[in-house]
């Protein structure tokens, strides 16, 4: 549940696609250059997102990646679970073999509650929510730079 670099890059790239291109395909190289993400790493991430149905990929001139469906319908949880895998309800934070309601580790109750809250919250945040929040932050940052 602690997100990897791949998940962070996936979120940034998919939000870029959701916010910039009106459904037109964008090449992986352009996304990588715009966002400052290593191209080869991002390319693998985008291919995985395409295999899992979050993106579609078109080869050739004018090709690239674009979202499948609308950004309003894709949740942050959908995206994270594609890259990280589904959030496990049984994985022990301490690495113990048996960790359940019947055989609890010291972190079990806290982590079980955290996972449920995290999952529920991530399902309520859509890609369009993230794009709007990022745009608002850019506007605030630009205003602050003008003041300085």
C-alpha positions, 0 to 999 in steps of 0.5 A, spaced: 500 500 500 506 504 500 506 506 493 512 505 488 515 510 483 511 506 478 504 508 481 506 515 482 509 515 474 502 512 472 498 517 476 502 523 473 502 520 466 494 518 466 492 525 469 496 528 463 492 524 458 486 526 462 487 533 462 491 535 456 489 532 449 481 531 448 482 524 447 487 524 442 493 519 442 500 522 445 506 518 444 510 515 450 516 520 449 512 526 449 509 524 456 516 522 459 519 529 456 513 533 459 513 530 465 520 529 466 519 521 467 524 516 465 522 514 458 523 507 458 520 506 465 514 510 463 513 506 456 513 499 460 508 502 465 504 505 459 504 498 456 501 495 462 496 500 463 494 498 456 494 491 457 489 492 463 484 496 460 486 503 463 489 506 456 489 504 449 495 504 445 495 505 437 502 504 433 504 508 427 504 516 425 499 519 429 499 514 434 500 513 442 496 512 448 489 515 450 484 513 456 479 508 455 473 511 458 472 518 461 476 520 466 470 521 471 469 514 471 476 512 472 478 512 480 484 513 483 483 506 486 482 503 479 489 506 477 493 504 483 490 497 483 492 496 476 499 498 477 500 495 485 495 489 484 489 489 489 490 491 496 491 485 500 486 484 506 491 478 509 498 481 507 502 482 514 505 489 515 510 485 519 511 479 514 508 474 519 505 468 515 499 468 519 495 474 520 488 474 521 482 477 525 484 470 529 491 470 529 493 478 530 500 481 529 501 487 533 499 492 527 493 488 525 487 492 527 490 498 525 492 496 518 486 493 517 482 499 518 487 503 514 486 499 508 479 499 508 479 507 509 484 508 504 480 503 499 474 507 500 477 514 499 481 512 493 474 509 490 471 516 491 477 520 487 476 520 479 482 522 474 478 528 473 478 530 480 486 529 480 486 533 474 482 539 477 486 539 483 493 539 480 490 545 475 488 549 481 495 548 485 498 550 478 494 556 478 495 558 486 503 556 485 503 561 479 500 567 483 505 566 489 510 566 484 508 573 481 507 576 488 515 574 490 
